[in-house]
């Protein structure tokens, strides 16, 4: 699994308190129980996907390429971070096309 990090990385309040350990855990492919990552949608009409960080360790995801846009601790916080990303997307582009915001980083 290849992980790329969006700059600036969106973080929830709880995740920000554990920022270093969460990011290091993800980079070293260790289970981060309770952590969620927000990525551009893998398909369909969605804008973002929210994954439990531990799920990314499953064999299915080993060959995937992820652009991590946000990190949260707990699903409620993950939805708040995703909402913040979508609000910034709309404010900056006037629409909901994530590729316009990502530019060269688009998956």
C-alpha positions in Angstrom: 0.0 0.0 0.0 1.3 3.4 -0.9 0.2 6.4 1.1 0.5 10.0 0.1 -0.4 12.8 2.4 -2.4 15.9 1.4 -1.0 19.2 2.5 -2.5 20.7 4.6 -3.7 17.5 6.3 -7.1 17.9 7.9 -7.3 16.7 11.5 -10.0 16.3 14.1 -9.4 17.7 17.6 -8.9 14.3 19.2 -6.6 13.1 16.4 -4.6 16.3 16.7 -3.8 15.4 20.3 -2.4 12.0 19.1 -1.1 13.4 15.8 2.5 12.0 16.0 1.5 8.5 17.1 -1.4 8.2 14.6 0.8 9.3 11.6 3.7 7.1 12.6 1.4 4.1 13.1 -0.1 4.6 9.7 3.3 5.0 8.1 4.6 1.8 9.8 1.4 0.0 8.9 0.5 -0.7 12.5 -3.2 -1.0 13.6 -4.5 2.3 14.9 -7.6 1.3 16.7 -10.2 4.0 16.7 -8.5 6.1 14.0 -10.1 6.9 10.6 -8.6 8.2 7.4 -10.4 10.3 4.9 -9.5 9.8 1.2 -10.9 10.9 -2.2 -13.7 8.6 -3.2 -12.6 5.3 -4.9 -15.5 5.5 -7.4 -19.1 6.4 -8.0 -20.7 9.8 -7.3 -19.1 10.3 -3.9 -16.6 12.9 -3.0 -14.8 11.2 -0.1 -14.4 7.8 1.6 -13.9 7.3 5.3 -11.9 4.2 6.2 -11.1 2.8 9.7 -7.3 2.9 9.7 -7.0 -0.7 10.8 -9.0 -1.8 7.7 -6.1 -0.5 5.5 -4.0 -3.4 6.8 -6.2 -6.0 5.1 -4.7 -7.8 2.1 -7.2 -6.2 -0.3 -5.6 -2.8 0.2 -2.0 -3.8 -0.2 -1.9 -2.9 -3.8 -3.9 0.4 -3.5 -2.7 3.9 -3.6 -4.2 6.3 -1.1 -4.1 10.1 -0.8 -4.9 10.7 2.8 -6.6 14.1 3.2 -7.7 13.8 6.8 -7.3 11.9 10.0 -9.8 11.6 12.8 -10.2 9.6 16.0 -13.7 8.1 16.1 -16.3 7.9 13.4 -18.2 11.1 14.5 -15.0 13.1 14.3 -14.3 11.6 10.9 -17.6 12.8 9.6 -16.9 16.3 10.9 -13.5 16.3 9.2 -15.0 15.1 6.0 -17.6 17.9 6.2 -14.9 20.4 6.7 -13.1 19.2 3.6 -16.3 19.4 1.5 -17.0 22.9 2.9 -13.4 24.0 1.9 -13.8 22.4 -1.5 -17.0 24.3 -2.2 -15.6 27.6 -0.8 -12.4 27.3 -3.0 -13.9 25.9 -6.2 -17.6 26.9 -6.1 -18.5 23.2 -6.8 -18.0 19.7 -5.7 -15.3 18.4 -8.1 -12.5 17.3 -5.8 -10.0 17.0 -8.7 -10.2 20.8 -9.1 -8.9 21.2 -5.5 -6.4 18.4 -5.7 -4.8 19.4 -9.1 -1.7 17.3 -9.6 -2.3 15.2 -6.5 -5.6 13.8 -7.9 -5.7 10.0 -7.8 
